Amino acid sequence: MNMHLGHFARLGMPQLFEEHSLTKWYRKDIHFAIERYVKKYFHPDMVRVSKEEAYPG
């Protein structure tokens, strides 16, 4: 299991996401969707989304 998702599972995050109908946001590749969304409103040179920065090893 991905370390990040495993850590959040132990904290009960999957249940919180489910309770609030946000399960589609509980994905380890969500940073790609966020990057696409933000680039709709900001110049691509202004956007920097990195899985490594969001989920440091």
C-alpha positions as CSV (number, residue, x, y, z in Angstrom):
1,M,0.0,0.0,0.0
2,N,1.2,3.5,-0.7
3,M,2.8,4.9,2.4
4,H,0.8,8.1,2.2
5,L,-2.6,6.4,1.8
6,G,-1.7,3.9,4.5
7,H,-0.9,6.7,6.9
8,F,-4.2,8.4,6.2
9,A,-6.1,5.2,6.5
10,R,-4.8,4.7,10.0
11,L,-6.0,8.2,10.8
12,G,-9.5,7.4,9.6
13,M,-9.4,9.6,6.6
14,P,-11.1,7.2,4.2
15,Q,-14.2,7.3,6.4
16,L,-14.1,11.1,6.6
17,F,-13.9,11.4,2.8
18,E,-16.8,9.0,2.4
19,E,-18.9,10.8,5.0
20,H,-18.6,14.0,3.0
21,S,-19.0,12.4,-0.4
22,L,-15.4,13.2,-1.4
23,T,-14.2,9.7,-2.1
24,K,-13.2,10.7,-5.7
25,W,-10.6,13.0,-4.1
26,Y,-9.0,10.2,-2.1
27,R,-6.5,9.1,-4.7
28,K,-2.7,9.1,-4.8
29,D,-2.7,10.7,-8.3
30,I,-5.0,13.6,-7.3
31,H,-2.1,16.0,-7.9
32,F,-2.6,15.6,-11.7
33,A,-6.3,16.6,-11.5
34,I,-5.4,19.6,-9.3
35,E,-2.7,20.7,-11.7
36,R,-5.1,20.6,-14.7
37,Y,-7.7,22.5,-12.7
38,V,-5.3,25.2,-11.5
39,K,-3.8,25.7,-15.0
40,K,-7.3,26.7,-16.2
41,Y,-6.9,29.9,-14.2
42,F,-3.2,30.5,-13.9
43,H,-0.4,30.6,-16.5
44,P,1.3,27.2,-16.6
45,D,4.6,28.9,-15.6
46,M,3.0,29.9,-12.3
47,V,1.8,26.4,-11.5
48,R,4.0,23.8,-9.9
49,V,2.5,20.6,-8.6
50,S,4.7,17.9,-7.4
51,K,3.8,14.6,-5.8
52,E,7.3,14.5,-4.2
53,E,6.6,17.9,-2.5
54,A,3.1,17.0,-1.4
55,Y,4.0,13.5,-0.2
56,P,7.7,13.5,0.8
57,G,9.3,10.1,1.3
